[in-house]
Amino acid sequence: MLSAKRAYCYAGIGIAVGLGVLAYWVFQAPVRELPPLNEDEKSALAAYNQTALQLYKELRTESGNLVLSPYSIGTSMAMARTGARGDTETEMATVLNHPFGRERIDDANAGLTDRLD
């Protein structure tokens, strides 16, 4: 039977080896070079951030923590806007700070989503 001291020593060695293997694996992963954001992608991100700030100003009156994801809110609302037409689409574009039509926002979202893969 192993003594406690020896068991801790083996456990420490195992953890150190495991962390070393993990570090090697992480640092050996290929780094994907991303092209710079195009103007539509930059505009979409700016709109998402602005919308999230507006939403935060409305919701922060409550006490406690508040967490928002501008990208998640922006992309989901952009998808909803894609299905809207007429006055509804115009109102959504205004409220969501979208600077261009739904086709361009869809293309910008596709480019942004590709960066997450």
C-alpha positions in Angstrom: 0.0 0.0 0.0 1.3 3.5 -0.9 2.0 6.0 1.8 0.0 9.2 1.6 3.2 11.1 0.9 4.0 8.9 -2.1 0.5 9.0 -3.4 0.5 12.8 -3.3 3.8 12.8 -5.2 2.5 10.5 -7.9 -0.7 12.6 -8.2 1.5 15.8 -8.5 3.6 14.2 -11.2 0.5 13.0 -13.0 -1.1 16.5 -12.9 2.2 18.1 -14.1 2.5 15.7 -17.0 -1.2 16.2 -17.9 -0.8 20.0 -17.9 2.3 19.7 -20.0 0.5 17.6 -22.6 -2.4 20.0 -22.6 -0.1 23.0 -23.0 1.7 21.2 -25.9 -1.6 20.4 -27.6 -3.0 23.9 -27.2 0.2 25.6 -28.5 0.5 23.2 -31.4 -3.0 23.9 -32.7 -2.8 25.7 -36.0 -3.6 29.4 -35.9 -6.1 30.5 -38.5 -5.3 34.0 -39.9 -8.5 36.0 -40.2 -8.9 38.6 -42.9 -9.8 42.1 -41.6 -13.5 42.9 -41.1 -15.2 44.4 -44.1 -17.2 47.6 -43.8 -20.6 45.9 -43.5 -19.3 43.6 -40.8 -17.9 46.6 -38.9 -21.2 48.4 -39.3 -23.2 45.3 -38.1 -21.0 45.0 -35.0 -21.4 48.7 -34.2 -25.2 48.4 -34.6 -25.2 45.3 -32.3 -23.2 47.1 -29.6 -25.4 50.2 -29.8 -28.5 48.2 -29.5 -27.1 46.3 -26.5 -26.2 49.6 -24.8 -29.7 50.9 -25.4 -31.2 47.7 -24.0 -28.9 47.8 -21.0 -30.0 51.4 -20.2 -33.6 50.2 -20.2 -32.9 47.1 -18.0 -30.4 48.4 -15.6 -33.0 49.9 -13.3 -33.3 46.6 -11.6 -30.8 45.7 -8.9 -28.5 42.7 -9.4 -26.4 41.4 -12.2 -27.2 41.9 -15.9 -25.4 40.1 -18.7 -26.0 40.8 -22.3 -24.5 39.4 -25.5 -24.6 42.1 -28.2 -23.7 39.6 -30.9 -26.4 37.0 -29.9 -29.1 39.7 -29.6 -28.0 41.3 -32.8 -27.8 38.2 -35.0 -31.1 36.8 -33.7 -32.9 40.1 -34.2 -31.4 40.4 -37.7 -32.8 37.0 -38.5 -36.2 38.2 -37.3 -35.9 41.3 -39.4 -35.1 39.2 -42.5 -38.7 37.9 -42.3 -40.3 41.3 -41.8 -41.7 43.5 -44.5 -43.0 47.0 -44.9 -43.4 49.2 -41.9 -42.4 46.4 -39.5 -39.1 46.0 -41.3 -38.5 49.7 -41.3 -39.2 50.0 -37.6 -37.0 47.0 -36.8 -34.1 48.5 -38.8 -34.5 51.8 -36.9 -34.7 50.3 -33.4 -31.9 47.8 -34.2 -29.6 50.6 -35.6 -29.2 48.6 -38.9 -27.5 51.0 -41.4 -28.4 48.9 -44.5 -30.9 46.5 -46.0 -31.6 42.9 -44.8 -29.5 41.3 -47.6 -26.4 43.1 -46.5 -27.0 42.5 -42.8 -27.4 38.8 -43.7 -24.1 38.8 -45.6 -22.4 40.6 -42.8 -23.7 38.0 -40.3 -22.5 35.2 -42.5 -19.0 36.7 -42.5 -19.0 37.2 -38.8 -20.3 33.7 -38.1 -17.6 32.2 -40.3 -15.0 33.8 -38.0 -16.4 31.8 -35.1 -15.7 28.4 -36.6 
